[in-house]
């Protein structure tokens, strides 16, 4: 599942560290999510969306297998 976290985070002027702090996770978690190495919990996805002022379905891009 792809995401737009990095793009939206940079547009808001946030570092991975500052987003992680706001979400109460470590910076490595944000890095792993941005690089599609880790899928966040639903709770974390909603936290990220709230902080980035977007909706979860606009934050994550699901490309279903054909």
PDBQT receptor file of N, H, CA, C and O in Angstrom, charges set to zero:
ATOM      1  N   UNK A   1       0.852  -1.165   0.000  1.00  0.00    +0.000 N 
ATOM      2  CA  UNK A   1       0.000   0.000   0.000  1.00  0.00    +0.000 C 
ATOM      3  C   UNK A   1       0.900   1.230   0.000  1.00  0.00    +0.000 C 
ATOM      4  O   UNK A   1       1.740   1.387   0.887  1.00  0.00    +0.000 OA
ATOM      5  N   UNK A   2       0.731   2.093  -0.979  1.00  0.00    +0.000 N 
ATOM      6  H   UNK A   2       0.050   1.966  -1.699  1.00  0.00    +0.000 HD
ATOM      7  CA  UNK A   2       1.500   3.327  -1.055  1.00  0.00    +0.000 C 
ATOM      8  C   UNK A   2       0.856   4.388  -0.177  1.00  0.00    +0.000 C 
ATOM      9  O   UNK A   2      -0.292   4.253   0.247  1.00  0.00    +0.000 OA
ATOM     10  N   UNK A   3       1.617   5.451   0.089  1.00  0.00    +0.000 N 
ATOM     11  H   UNK A   3       2.549   5.561  -0.256  1.00  0.00    +0.000 HD
ATOM     12  CA  UNK A   3       1.066   6.535   0.882  1.00  0.00    +0.000 C 
ATOM     13  C   UNK A   3       1.667   7.863   0.444  1.00  0.00    +0.000 C 
ATOM     14  O   UNK A   3       2.665   7.913  -0.274  1.00  0.00    +0.000 OA
ATOM     15  N   UNK A   4       1.027   8.940   0.899  1.00  0.00    +0.000 N 
ATOM     16  H   UNK A   4       0.216   8.899   1.482  1.00  0.00    +0.000 HD
ATOM     17  CA  UNK A   4       1.447  10.300   0.580  1.00  0.00    +0.000 C 
ATOM     18  C   UNK A   4       2.003  11.008   1.806  1.00  0.00    +0.000 C 
ATOM     19  O   UNK A   4       2.069  12.237   1.829  1.00  0.00    +0.000 OA
ATOM     20  N   UNK A   5       2.403  10.259   2.821  1.00  0.00    +0.000 N 
ATOM     21  H   UNK A   5       2.349   9.260   2.803  1.00  0.00    +0.000 HD
ATOM     22  CA  UNK A   5       2.826  10.859   4.083  1.00  0.00    +0.000 C 
ATOM     23  C   UNK A   5       4.012  11.794   3.890  1.00  0.00    +0.000 C 
ATOM     24  O   UNK A   5       3.985  12.928   4.367  1.00  0.00    +0.000 OA
ATOM     25  N   UNK A   6       5.039  11.342   3.208  1.00  0.00    +0.000 N 
ATOM     26  H   UNK A   6       5.061  10.420   2.820  1.00  0.00    +0.000 HD
ATOM     27  CA  UNK A   6       6.232  12.176   3.036  1.00  0.00    +0.000 C 
ATOM     28  C   UNK A   6       5.883  13.487   2.341  1.00  0.00    +0.000 C 
ATOM     29  O   UNK A   6       6.287  14.561   2.787  1.00  0.00    +0.000 OA
ATOM     30  N   UNK A   7       5.140  13.396   1.261  1.00  0.00    +0.000 N 
ATOM     31  H   UNK A   7       4.811  12.524   0.899  1.00  0.00    +0.000 HD
ATOM     32  CA  UNK A   7       4.734  14.585   0.503  1.00  0.00    +0.000 C 
ATOM     33  C   UNK A   7       3.971  15.577   1.389  1.00  0.00    +0.000 C 
ATOM     34  O   UNK A   7       4.293  16.765   1.422  1.00  0.00    +0.000 OA
ATOM     35  N   UNK A   8       2.965  15.081   2.102  1.00  0.00    +0.000 N 
ATOM     36  H   UNK A   8       2.703  14.116   2.076  1.00  0.00    +0.000 HD
ATOM     37  CA  UNK A   8       2.147  15.949   2.940  1.00  0.00    +0.000 C 
ATOM     38  C   UNK A   8       2.928  16.466   4.145  1.00  0.00    +0.000 C 
ATOM     39  O   UNK A   8       2.752  17.614   4.552  1.00  0.00    +0.000 OA
ATOM     40  N   UNK A   9       3.781  15.634   4.711  1.00  0.00    +0.000 N 
ATOM     41  H   UNK A   9       3.924  14.701   4.380  1.00  0.00    +0.000 HD
ATOM     42  CA  UNK A   9       4.607  16.034   5.860  1.00  0.00    +0.000 C 
ATOM     43  C   UNK A   9       5.531  17.178   5.471  1.00  0.00    +0.000 C 
ATOM     44  O   UNK A   9       5.643  18.162   6.202  1.00  0.00    +0.000 OA
ATOM     45  N   UNK A  10       6.191  17.057   4.327  1.00  0.00    +0.000 N 
ATOM     46  H   UNK A  10       6.100  16.258   3.733  1.00  0.00    +0.000 HD
ATOM     47  CA  UNK A  10       7.102  18.104   3.858  1.00  0.00    +0.000 C 
ATOM     48  C   UNK A  10       6.331  19.388   3.561  1.00  0.00    +0.000 C 
ATOM     49  O   UNK A  10       6.794  20.481   3.886  1.00  0.00    +0.000 OA
ATOM     50  N   UNK A  11       5.158  19.258   2.943  1.00  0.00    +0.000 N 
ATOM     51  H   UNK A  11       4.782  18.370   2.678  1.00  0.00    +0.000 HD
ATOM     52  CA  UNK A  11       4.332  20.437   2.656  1.00  0.00    +0.000 C 
ATOM     53  C   UNK A  11       3.930  21.180   3.923  1.00  0.00    +0.000 C 
ATOM     54  O   UNK A  11       3.744  22.396   3.896  1.00  0.00    +0.000 OA
ATOM     55  N   UNK A  12       3.796  20.461   5.026  1.00  0.00    +0.000 N 
ATOM     56  H   UNK A  12       3.947  19.473   5.047  1.00  0.00    +0.000 HD
ATOM     57  CA  UNK A  12       3.444  21.070   6.312  1.00  0.00    +0.000 C 
ATOM     58  C   UNK A  12       4.679  21.571   7.057  1.00  0.00    +0.000 C 
ATOM     59  O   UNK A  12       4.558  22.182   8.119  1.00  0.00    +0.000 OA
ATOM     60  N   UNK A  13       5.868  21.315   6.504  1.00  0.00    +0.000 N 
ATOM     61  H   UNK A  13       5.966  20.818   5.641  1.00  0.00    +0.000 HD
ATOM     62  CA  UNK A  13       7.099  21.758   7.150  1.00  0.00    +0.000 C 
ATOM     63  C   UNK A  13       7.490  20.919   8.348  1.00  0.00    +0.000 C 
ATOM     64  O   UNK A  13       8.178  21.398   9.248  1.00  0.00    +0.000 OA
ATOM     65  N   UNK A  14       7.055  19.668   8.364  1.00  0.00    +0.000 N 
ATOM     66  H   UNK A  14       6.496  19.279   7.632  1.00  0.00    +0.000 HD
ATOM     67  CA  UNK A  14       7.356  18.780   9.481  1.00  0.00    +0.000 C 
ATOM     68  C   UNK A  14       8.500  17.836   9.135  1.00  0.00    +0.000 C 
ATOM     69  O   UNK A  14       8.631  17.405   7.990  1.00  0.00    +0.000 OA
ATOM     70  N   UNK A  15       9.316  17.519  10.114  1.00  0.00    +0.000 N 
ATOM     71  H   UNK A  15       9.209  17.869  11.045  1.00  0.00    +0.000 HD
ATOM     72  CA  UNK A  15      10.335  16.494   9.952  1.00  0.00    +0.000 C 
ATOM     73  C   UNK A  15       9.717  15.154  10.349  1.00  0.00    +0.000 C 
ATOM     74  O   UNK A  15       8.637  15.103  10.939  1.00  0.00    +0.000 OA
ATOM     75  N   UNK A  16      10.415  14.083  10.019  1.00  0.00    +0.000 N 
ATOM     76  H   UNK A  16      11.292  14.125   9.540  1.00  0.00    +0.000 HD
ATOM     77  CA  UNK A  16       9.953  12.766  10.479  1.00  0.00    +0.000 C 
ATOM     78  C   UNK A  16       9.899  12.751  12.001  1.00  0.00    +0.000 C 
ATOM     79  O   UNK A  16       8.972  12.200  12.594  1.00  0.00    +0.000 OA
ATOM     80  N   UNK A  17      10.887  13.351  12.616  1.00  0.00    +0.000 N 
ATOM     81  H   UNK A  17      11.640  13.799  12.134  1.00  0.00    +0.000 HD
ATOM     82  CA  UNK A  17      10.950  13.381  14.077  1.00  0.00    +0.000 C 
ATOM     83  C   UNK A  17       9.798  14.133  14.706  1.00  0.00    +0.000 C 
ATOM     84  O   UNK A  17       9.231  13.685  15.702  1.00  0.00    +0.000 OA
ATOM     85  N   UNK A  18       9.444  15.277  14.133  1.00  0.00    +0.000 N 
ATOM     86  H   UNK A  18       9.904  15.642  13.323  1.00  0.00    +0.000 HD
ATOM     87  CA  UNK A  18       8.344  16.053  14.713  1.00  0.00    +0.000 C 
ATOM     88  C   UNK A  18       7.000  15.354  14.503  1.00  0.00    +0.000 C 
ATOM     89  O   UNK A  18       6.142  15.388  15.386  1.00  0.00    +0.000 OA
ATOM     90  N   UNK A  19       6.811  14.724  13.347  1.00  0.00    +0.000 N 
ATOM     91  H   UNK A  19       7.508  14.696  12.630  1.00  0.00    +0.000 HD
ATOM     92  CA  UNK A  19       5.579  13.962  13.124  1.00  0.00    +0.000 C 
ATOM     93  C   UNK A  19       5.520  12.778  14.077  1.00  0.00    +0.000 C 
ATOM     94  O   UNK A  19       4.470  12.487  14.650  1.00  0.00    +0.000 OA
ATOM     95  N   UNK A  20       6.641  12.103  14.244  1.00  0.00    +0.000 N 
ATOM     96  H   UNK A  20       7.493  12.340  13.778  1.00  0.00    +0.000 HD
ATOM     97  CA  UNK A  20       6.702  10.967  15.163  1.00  0.00    +0.000 C 
ATOM     98  C   UNK A  20       6.350  11.402  16.584  1.00  0.00    +0.000 C 
ATOM     99  O   UNK A  20       5.604  10.714  17.280  1.00  0.00    +0.000 OA
ATOM    100  N   UNK A  21       6.886  12.542  17.013  1.00  0.00    +0.000 N 
ATOM    101  H   UNK A  21       7.492  13.101  16.448  1.00  0.00    +0.000 HD
ATOM    102  CA  UNK A  21       6.612  13.058  18.357  1.00  0.00    +0.000 C 
ATOM    103  C   UNK A  21       5.118  13.303  18.528  1.00  0.00    +0.000 C 
ATOM    104  O   UNK A  21       4.533  12.918  19.540  1.00  0.00    +0.000 OA
ATOM    105  N   UNK A  22       4.505  13.941  17.543  1.00  0.00    +0.000 N 
ATOM    106  H   UNK A  22       4.980  14.254  16.721  1.00  0.00    +0.000 HD
ATOM    107  CA  UNK A  22       3.071  14.232  17.608  1.00  0.00    +0.000 C 
ATOM    108  C   UNK A  22       2.236  12.951  17.651  1.00  0.00    +0.000 C 
ATOM    109  O   UNK A  22       1.160  12.921  18.248  1.00  0.00    +0.000 OA
ATOM    110  N   UNK A  23       2.745  11.896  17.010  1.00  0.00    +0.000 N 
ATOM    111  H   UNK A  23       3.619  11.920  16.525  1.00  0.00    +0.000 HD
ATOM    112  CA  UNK A  23       2.025  10.617  16.948  1.00  0.00    +0.000 C 
ATOM    113  C   UNK A  23       2.382   9.692  18.107  1.00  0.00    +0.000 C 
ATOM    114  O   UNK A  23       1.783   8.627  18.259  1.00  0.00    +0.000 OA
ATOM    115  N   UNK A  24       3.356  10.093  18.924  1.00  0.00    +0.000 N 
ATOM    116  H   UNK A  24       3.842  10.958  18.800  1.00  0.00    +0.000 HD
ATOM    117  CA  UNK A  24       3.827   9.283  20.051  1.00  0.00    +0.000 C 
ATOM    118  C   UNK A  24       4.439   7.955  19.587  1.00  0.00    +0.000 C 
ATOM    119  O   UNK A  24       4.186   6.896  20.162  1.00  0.00    +0.000 OA
ATOM    120  N   UNK A  25       5.251   8.050  18.530  1.00  0.00    +0.000 N 
ATOM    121  H   UNK A  25       5.456   8.910  18.064  1.00  0.00    +0.000 HD
ATOM    122  CA  UNK A  25       6.019   6.905  18.040  1.00  0.00    +0.000 C 
ATOM    123  C   UNK A  25       7.451   7.370  17.810  1.00  0.00    +0.000 C 
ATOM    124  O   UNK A  25       7.737   8.563  17.917  1.00  0.00    +0.000 OA
ATOM    125  N   UNK A  26       8.345   6.456  17.498  1.00  0.00    +0.000 N 
ATOM    126  H   UNK A  26       8.113   5.487  17.411  1.00  0.00    +0.000 HD
ATOM    127  CA  UNK A  26       9.723   6.837  17.204  1.00  0.00    +0.000 C 
ATOM    128  C   UNK A  26       9.844   7.226  15.725  1.00  0.00    +0.000 C 
ATOM    129  O   UNK A  26       9.025   6.823  14.900  1.00  0.00    +0.000 OA
ATOM    130  N   UNK A  27      10.864   8.005  15.407  1.00  0.00    +0.000 N 
ATOM    131  H   UNK A  27      11.530   8.333  16.077  1.00  0.00    +0.000 HD
ATOM    132  CA  UNK A  27      11.074   8.480  14.041  1.00  0.00    +0.000 C 
ATOM    133  C   UNK A  27      11.182   7.329  13.048  1.00  0.00    +0.000 C 
ATOM    134  O   UNK A  27      10.723   7.437  11.911  1.00  0.00    +0.000 OA
ATOM    135  N   UNK A  28      11.791   6.227  13.482  1.00  0.00    +0.000 N 
ATOM    136  H   UNK A  28      12.164   6.140  14.405  1.00  0.00    +0.000 HD
ATOM    137  CA  UNK A  28      11.968   5.079  12.599  1.00  0.00    +0.000 C 
ATOM    138  C   UNK A  28      10.622   4.506  12.130  1.00  0.00    +0.000 C 
ATOM    139  O   UNK A  28      10.524   3.952  11.035  1.00  0.00    +0.000 OA
ATOM    140  N   UNK A  29       9.602   4.644  12.959  1.00  0.00    +0.000 N 
ATOM    141  H   UNK A  29       9.681   5.094  13.849  1.00  0.00    +0.000 HD
ATOM    142  CA  UNK A  29       8.272   4.170  12.564  1.00  0.00    +0.000 C 
ATOM    143  C   UNK A  29       7.754   4.979  11.393  1.00  0.00    +0.000 C 
ATOM    144  O   UNK A  29       7.236   4.417  10.427  1.00  0.00    +0.000 OA
ATOM    145  N   UNK A  30       7.888   6.294  11.469  1.00  0.00    +0.000 N 
ATOM    146  H   UNK A  30       8.308   6.751  12.253  1.00  0.00    +0.000 HD
ATOM    147  CA  UNK A  30       7.433   7.153  10.370  1.00  0.00    +0.000 C 
ATOM    148  C   UNK A  30       8.236   6.849   9.111  1.00  0.00    +0.000 C 
ATOM    149  O   UNK A  30       7.678   6.775   8.016  1.00  0.00    +0.000 OA
ATOM    150  N   UNK A  31       9.538   6.675   9.268  1.00  0.00    +0.000 N 
ATOM    151  H   UNK A  31       9.991   6.736  10.158  1.00  0.00    +0.000 HD
ATOM    152  CA  UNK A  31      10.395   6.342   8.131  1.00  0.00    +0.000 C 
ATOM    153  C   UNK A  31       9.943   5.044   7.476  1.00  0.00    +0.000 C 
ATOM    154  O   UNK A  31       9.847   4.967   6.252  1.00  0.00    +0.000 OA
ATOM    155  N   UNK A  32       9.669   4.032   8.279  1.00  0.00    +0.000 N 
ATOM    156  H   UNK A  32       9.747   4.095   9.274  1.00  0.00    +0.000 HD
ATOM    157  CA  UNK A  32       9.253   2.727   7.752  1.00  0.00    +0.000 C 
ATOM    158  C   UNK A  32       7.907   2.827   7.033  1.00  0.00    +0.000 C 
ATOM    159  O   UNK A  32       7.707   2.185   6.002  1.00  0.00    +0.000 OA
ATOM    160  N   UNK A  33       6.986   3.626   7.568  1.00  0.00    +0.000 N 
ATOM    161  H   UNK A  33       7.149   4.147   8.406  1.00  0.00    +0.000 HD
ATOM    162  CA  UNK A  33       5.685   3.797   6.918  1.00  0.00    +0.000 C 
ATOM    163  C   UNK A  33       5.861   4.521   5.585  1.00  0.00    +0.000 C 
ATOM    164  O   UNK A  33       5.299   4.109   4.570  1.00  0.00    +0.000 OA
ATOM    165  N   UNK A  34       6.642   5.599   5.592  1.00  0.00    +0.000 N 
ATOM    166  H   UNK A  34       7.099   5.933   6.417  1.00  0.00    +0.000 HD
ATOM    167  CA  UNK A  34       6.861   6.359   4.359  1.00  0.00    +0.000 C 
ATOM    168  C   UNK A  34       7.499   5.507   3.271  1.00  0.00    +0.000 C 
ATOM    169  O   UNK A  34       7.229   5.705   2.086  1.00  0.00    +0.000 OA
ATOM    170  N   UNK A  35       8.337   4.571   3.662  1.00  0.00    +0.000 N 
ATOM    171  H   UNK A  35       8.557   4.410   4.625  1.00  0.00    +0.000 HD
ATOM    172  CA  UNK A  35       9.042   3.723   2.697  1.00  0.00    +0.000 C 
ATOM    173  C   UNK A  35       8.351   2.384   2.461  1.00  0.00    +0.000 C 
ATOM    174  O   UNK A  35       8.950   1.450   1.930  1.00  0.00    +0.000 OA
ATOM    175  N   UNK A  36       7.089   2.304   2.861  1.00  0.00    +0.000 N 
ATOM    176  H   UNK A  36       6.602   3.063   3.293  1.00  0.00    +0.000 HD
ATOM    177  CA  UNK A  36       6.262   1.110   2.643  1.00  0.00    +0.000 C 
ATOM    178  C   UNK A  36       6.864  -0.166   3.218  1.00  0.00    +0.000 C 
ATOM    179  O   UNK A  36       6.702  -1.250   2.657  1.00  0.00    +0.000 OA
ATOM    180  N   UNK A  37       7.553  -0.026   4.333  1.00  0.00    +0.000 N 
ATOM    181  H   UNK A  37       7.684   0.854   4.788  1.00  0.00    +0.000 HD
ATOM    182  CA  UNK A  37       8.127  -1.183   5.023  1.00  0.00    +0.000 C 
ATOM    183  C   UNK A  37       7.244  -1.632   6.184  1.00  0.00    +0.000 C 
ATOM    184  O   UNK A  37       7.436  -2.712   6.743  1.00  0.00    +0.000 OA
ATOM    185  N   UNK A  38       6.270  -0.787   6.539  1.00  0.00    +0.000 N 
ATOM    186  H   UNK A  38       6.114   0.090   6.085  1.00  0.00    +0.000 HD
ATOM    187  CA  UNK A  38       5.417  -1.058   7.693  1.00  0.00    +0.000 C 
ATOM    188  C   UNK A  38       4.057  -0.417   7.458  1.00  0.00    +0.000 C 
ATOM    189  O   UNK A  38       3.971   0.745   7.060  1.00  0.00    +0.000 OA
ATOM    190  N   UNK A  39       2.999  -1.175   7.702  1.00  0.00    +0.000 N 
ATOM    191  H   UNK A  39       3.069  -2.119   8.025  1.00  0.00    +0.000 HD
ATOM    192  CA  UNK A  39       1.642  -0.634   7.634  1.00  0.00    +0.000 C 
ATOM    193  C   UNK A  39       1.225  -0.235   9.041  1.00  0.00    +0.000 C 
ATOM    194  O   UNK A  39       1.262  -1.056   9.957  1.00  0.00    +0.000 OA
ATOM    195  N   UNK A  40       0.830   1.022   9.218  1.00  0.00    +0.000 N 
ATOM    196  H   UNK A  40       0.801   1.689   8.474  1.00  0.00    +0.000 HD
ATOM    197  CA  UNK A  40       0.467   1.474  10.565  1.00  0.00    +0.000 C 
ATOM    198  C   UNK A  40      -0.843   0.860  11.034  1.00  0.00    +0.000 C 
ATOM    199  O   UNK A  40      -1.657   0.396  10.236  1.00  0.00    +0.000 OA
ATOM    200  N   UNK A  41      -1.023   0.870  12.344  1.00  0.00    +0.000 N 
ATOM    201  H   UNK A  41      -0.362   1.248  12.993  1.00  0.00    +0.000 HD
ATOM    202  CA  UNK A  41      -2.307   0.468  12.895  1.00  0.00    +0.000 C 
ATOM    203  C   UNK A  41      -3.345   1.484  12.453  1.00  0.00    +0.000 C 
ATOM    204  O   UNK A  41      -2.999   2.580  12.011  1.00  0.00    +0.000 OA
ATOM    205  N   UNK A  42      -4.590   1.130  12.568  1.00  0.00    +0.000 N 
ATOM    206  H   UNK A  42      -4.871   0.240  12.926  1.00  0.00    +0.000 HD
ATOM    207  CA  UNK A  42      -5.665   2.045  12.206  1.00  0.00    +0.000 C 
ATOM    208  C   UNK A  42      -5.601   3.299  13.074  1.00  0.00    +0.000 C 
ATOM    209  O   UNK A  42      -5.799   4.410  12.581  1.00  0.00    +0.000 OA
ATOM    210  N   UNK A  43      -5.328   3.124  14.350  1.00  0.00    +0.000 N 
ATOM    211  H   UNK A  43      -5.167   2.222  14.751  1.00  0.00    +0.000 HD
ATOM    212  CA  UNK A  43      -5.222   4.266  15.264  1.00  0.00    +0.000 C 
ATOM    213  C   UNK A  43      -4.108   5.220  14.827  1.00  0.00    +0.000 C 
ATOM    214  O   UNK A  43      -4.304   6.435  14.815  1.00  0.00    +0.000 OA
ATOM    215  N   UNK A  44      -2.952   4.680  14.474  1.00  0.00    +0.000 N 
ATOM    216  H   UNK A  44      -2.793   3.693  14.484  1.00  0.00    +0.000 HD
ATOM    217  CA  UNK A  44      -1.833   5.513  14.045  1.00  0.00    +0.000 C 
ATOM    218  C   UNK A  44      -2.150   6.185  12.712  1.00  0.00    +0.000 C 
ATOM    219  O   UNK A  44      -1.795   7.345  12.506  1.00  0.00    +0.000 OA
ATOM    220  N   UNK A  45      -2.804   5.480  11.823  1.00  0.00    +0.000 N 
ATOM    221  H   UNK A  45      -3.093   4.538  11.991  1.00  0.00    +0.000 HD
ATOM    222  CA  UNK A  45      -3.179   6.068  10.530  1.00  0.00    +0.000 C 
ATOM    223  C   UNK A  45      -4.082   7.281  10.743  1.00  0.00    +0.000 C 
ATOM    224  O   UNK A  45      -3.911   8.302  10.077  1.00  0.00    +0.000 OA
ATOM    225  N   UNK A  46      -5.035   7.181  11.658  1.00  0.00    +0.000 N 
ATOM    226  H   UNK A  46      -5.174   6.352  12.199  1.00  0.00    +0.000 HD
ATOM    227  CA  UNK A  46      -5.920   8.308  11.948  1.00  0.00    +0.000 C 
ATOM    228  C   UNK A  46      -5.163   9.462  12.602  1.00  0.00    +0.000 C 
ATOM    229  O   UNK A  46      -5.446  10.625  12.315  1.00  0.00    +0.000 OA
ATOM    230  N   UNK A  47      -4.205   9.156  13.478  1.00  0.00    +0.000 N 
ATOM    231  H   UNK A  47      -3.975   8.211  13.711  1.00  0.00    +0.000 HD
ATOM    232  CA  UNK A  47      -3.394  10.209  14.100  1.00  0.00    +0.000 C 
ATOM    233  C   UNK A  47      -2.605  10.967  13.038  1.00  0.00    +0.000 C 
ATOM    234  O   UNK A  47      -2.584  12.197  13.030  1.00  0.00    +0.000 OA
ATOM    235  N   UNK A  48      -1.958  10.223  12.144  1.00  0.00    +0.000 N 
ATOM    236  H   UNK A  48      -1.976   9.224  12.151  1.00  0.00    +0.000 HD
ATOM    237  CA  UNK A  48      -1.163  10.851  11.083  1.00  0.00    +0.000 C 
ATOM    238  C   UNK A  48      -2.060  11.727  10.206  1.00  0.00    +0.000 C 
ATOM    239  O   UNK A  48      -1.702  12.861   9.887  1.00  0.00    +0.000 OA
ATOM    240  N   UNK A  49      -3.209  11.207   9.821  1.00  0.00    +0.000 N 
ATOM    241  H   UNK A  49      -3.499  10.285  10.080  1.00  0.00    +0.000 HD
ATOM    242  CA  UNK A  49      -4.138  11.960   8.976  1.00  0.00    +0.000 C 
ATOM    243  C   UNK A  49      -4.590  13.237   9.676  1.00  0.00    +0.000 C 
ATOM    244  O   UNK A  49      -4.666  14.292   9.045  1.00  0.00    +0.000 OA
ATOM    245  N   UNK A  50      -4.888  13.157  10.955  1.00  0.00    +0.000 N 
ATOM    246  H   UNK A  50      -4.826  12.300  11.467  1.00  0.00    +0.000 HD
ATOM    247  CA  UNK A  50      -5.333  14.340  11.699  1.00  0.00    +0.000 C 
ATOM    248  C   UNK A  50      -4.235  15.396  11.736  1.00  0.00    +0.000 C 
ATOM    249  O   UNK A  50      -4.495  16.576  11.500  1.00  0.00    +0.000 OA
ATOM    250  N   UNK A  51      -3.011  14.974  12.032  1.00  0.00    +0.000 N 
ATOM    251  H   UNK A  51      -2.800  14.016  12.224  1.00  0.00    +0.000 HD
ATOM    252  CA  UNK A  51      -1.892  15.903  12.118  1.00  0.00    +0.000 C 
ATOM    253  C   UNK A  51      -1.594  16.537  10.759  1.00  0.00    +0.000 C 
ATOM    254  O   UNK A  51      -1.264  17.720  10.680  1.00  0.00    +0.000 OA
ATOM    255  N   UNK A  52      -1.711  15.750   9.700  1.00  0.00    +0.000 N 
ATOM    256  H   UNK A  52      -1.979  14.789   9.764  1.00  0.00    +0.000 HD
ATOM    257  CA  UNK A  52      -1.449  16.256   8.354  1.00  0.00    +0.000 C 
ATOM    258  C   UNK A  52      -2.678  16.903   7.724  1.00  0.00    +0.000 C 
ATOM    259  O   UNK A  52      -2.656  17.310   6.563  1.00  0.00    +0.000 OA
ATOM    260  N   UNK A  53      -3.747  16.991   8.507  1.00  0.00    +0.000 N 
ATOM    261  H   UNK A  53      -3.765  16.661   9.451  1.00  0.00    +0.000 HD
ATOM    262  CA  UNK A  53      -4.993  17.645   8.103  1.00  0.00    +0.000 C 
ATOM    263  C   UNK A  53      -5.548  17.080   6.796  1.00  0.00    +0.000 C 
ATOM    264  O   UNK A  53      -5.827  17.808   5.843  1.00  0.00    +0.000 OA
ATOM    265  N   UNK A  54      -5.694  15.770   6.789  1.00  0.00    +0.000 N 
ATOM    266  H   UNK A  54      -5.468  15.178   7.563  1.00  0.00    +0.000 HD
ATOM    267  CA  UNK A  54      -6.267  15.090   5.632  1.00  0.00    +0.000 C 
ATOM    268  C   UNK A  54      -7.097  13.915   6.134  1.00  0.00    +0.000 C 
ATOM    269  O   UNK A  54      -7.236  13.717   7.341  1.00  0.00    +0.000 OA
ATOM    270  N   UNK A  55      -7.639  13.150   5.221  1.00  0.00    +0.000 N 
ATOM    271  H   UNK A  55      -7.526  13.311   4.241  1.00  0.00    +0.000 HD
ATOM    272  CA  UNK A  55      -8.413  11.958   5.569  1.00  0.00    +0.000 C 
ATOM    273  C   UNK A  55      -7.553  10.731   5.317  1.00  0.00    +0.000 C 
ATOM    274  O   UNK A  55      -6.664  10.753   4.466  1.00  0.00    +0.000 OA
ATOM    275  N   UNK A  56      -7.815   9.676   6.046  1.00  0.00    +0.000 N 
ATOM    276  H   UNK A  56      -8.537   9.659   6.737  1.00  0.00    +0.000 HD
ATOM    277  CA  UNK A  56      -7.044   8.444   5.907  1.00  0.00    +0.000 C 
ATOM    278  C   UNK A  56      -7.079   7.942   4.471  1.00  0.00    +0.000 C 
ATOM    279  O   UNK A  56      -6.054   7.516   3.938  1.00  0.00    +0.000 OA
ATOM    280  N   UNK A  57      -8.252   7.987   3.838  1.00  0.00    +0.000 N 
ATOM    281  H   UNK A  57      -9.085   8.333   4.271  1.00  0.00    +0.000 HD
ATOM    282  CA  UNK A  57      -8.353   7.473   2.468  1.00  0.00    +0.000 C 
ATOM    283  C   UNK A  57      -7.644   8.361   1.450  1.00  0.00    +0.000 C 
ATOM    284  O   UNK A  57      -7.435   7.933   0.315  1.00  0.00    +0.000 OA
ATOM    285  N   UNK A  58      -7.270   9.581   1.823  1.00  0.00    +0.000 N 
ATOM    286  H   UNK A  58      -7.440   9.928   2.745  1.00  0.00    +0.000 HD
ATOM    287  CA  UNK A  58      -6.482  10.441   0.957  1.00  0.00    +0.000 C 
ATOM    288  C   UNK A  58      -4.987  10.316   1.267  1.00  0.00    +0.000 C 
ATOM    289  O   UNK A  58      -4.144  10.754   0.484  1.00  0.00    +0.000 OA
ATOM    290  N   UNK A  59      -4.677   9.723   2.398  1.00  0.00    +0.000 N 
ATOM    291  H   UNK A  59      -5.362   9.367   3.034  1.00  0.00    +0.000 HD
ATOM    292  CA  UNK A  59      -3.295   9.556   2.839  1.00  0.00    +0.000 C 
ATOM    293  C   UNK A  59      -2.680   8.276   2.277  1.00  0.00    +0.000 C 
ATOM    294  O   UNK A  59      -1.502   8.244   1.919  1.00  0.00    +0.000 OA
ATOM    295  N   UNK A  60      -3.490   7.228   2.207  1.00  0.00    +0.000 N 
ATOM    296  H   UNK A  60      -4.446   7.254   2.498  1.00  0.00    +0.000 HD
ATOM    297  CA  UNK A  60      -3.013   5.920   1.748  1.00  0.00    +0.000 C 
ATOM    298  C   UNK A  60      -3.640   5.571   0.409  1.00  0.00    +0.000 C 
ATOM    299  O   UNK A  60      -4.823   5.820   0.179  1.00  0.00    +0.000 OA
ATOM    300  N   UNK A  61      -2.836   4.993  -0.469  1.00  0.00    +0.000 N 
ATOM    301  H   UNK A  61      -1.874   4.791  -0.283  1.00  0.00    +0.000 HD
ATOM    302  CA  UNK A  61      -3.287   4.612  -1.804  1.00  0.00    +0.000 C 
ATOM    303  C   UNK A  61      -3.243   3.097  -1.913  1.00  0.00    +0.000 C 
ATOM    304  O   UNK A  61      -2.173   2.489  -1.881  1.00  0.00    +0.000 OA
ATOM    305  N   UNK A  62      -4.402   2.504  -2.041  1.00  0.00    +0.000 N 
ATOM    306  H   UNK A  62      -5.271   2.997  -2.067  1.00  0.00    +0.000 HD
ATOM    307  CA  UNK A  62      -4.466   1.045  -2.152  1.00  0.00    +0.000 C 
ATOM    308  C   UNK A  62      -4.592   0.677  -3.614  1.00  0.00    +0.000 C 
ATOM    309  O   UNK A  62      -5.556   1.047  -4.283  1.00  0.00    +0.000 OA
ATOM    310  N   UNK A  63      -3.606  -0.057  -4.099  1.00  0.00    +0.000 N 
ATOM    311  H   UNK A  63      -2.823  -0.358  -3.555  1.00  0.00    +0.000 HD
ATOM    312  CA  UNK A  63      -3.616  -0.531  -5.472  1.00  0.00    +0.000 C 
ATOM    313  C   UNK A  63      -3.881  -2.032  -5.423  1.00  0.00    +0.000 C 
ATOM    314  O   UNK A  63      -2.968  -2.828  -5.203  1.00  0.00    +0.000 OA
ATOM    315  N   UNK A  64      -5.125  -2.404  -5.627  1.00  0.00    +0.000 N 
ATOM    316  H   UNK A  64      -5.867  -1.758  -5.805  1.00  0.00    +0.000 HD
ATOM    317  CA  UNK A  64      -5.495  -3.811  -5.489  1.00  0.00    +0.000 C 
ATOM    318  C   UNK A  64      -4.843  -4.658  -6.584  1.00  0.00    +0.000 C 
ATOM    319  O   UNK A  64      -4.708  -4.226  -7.729  1.00  0.00    +0.000 OA
ATOM    320  N   UNK A  65      -4.443  -5.874  -6.203  1.00  0.00    +0.000 N 
ATOM    321  H   UNK A  65      -4.553  -6.225  -5.273  1.00  0.00    +0.000 HD
ATOM    322  CA  UNK A  65      -3.854  -6.775  -7.203  1.00  0.00    +0.000 C 
ATOM    323  C   UNK A  65      -4.922  -7.179  -8.210  1.00  0.00    +0.000 C 
ATOM    324  O   UNK A  65      -6.095  -7.319  -7.865  1.00  0.00    +0.000 OA
ATOM    325  N   UNK A  66      -4.515  -7.359  -9.422  1.00  0.00    +0.000 N 
ATOM    326  H   UNK A  66      -3.562  -7.245  -9.703  1.00  0.00    +0.000 HD
ATOM    327  CA  UNK A  66      -5.487  -7.704 -10.478  1.00  0.00    +0.000 C 
ATOM    328  C   UNK A  66      -5.479  -9.172 -10.759  1.00  0.00    +0.000 C 
ATOM    329  O   UNK A  66      -6.230  -9.641 -11.615  1.00  0.00    +0.000 OA
TER     330      UNK A  66
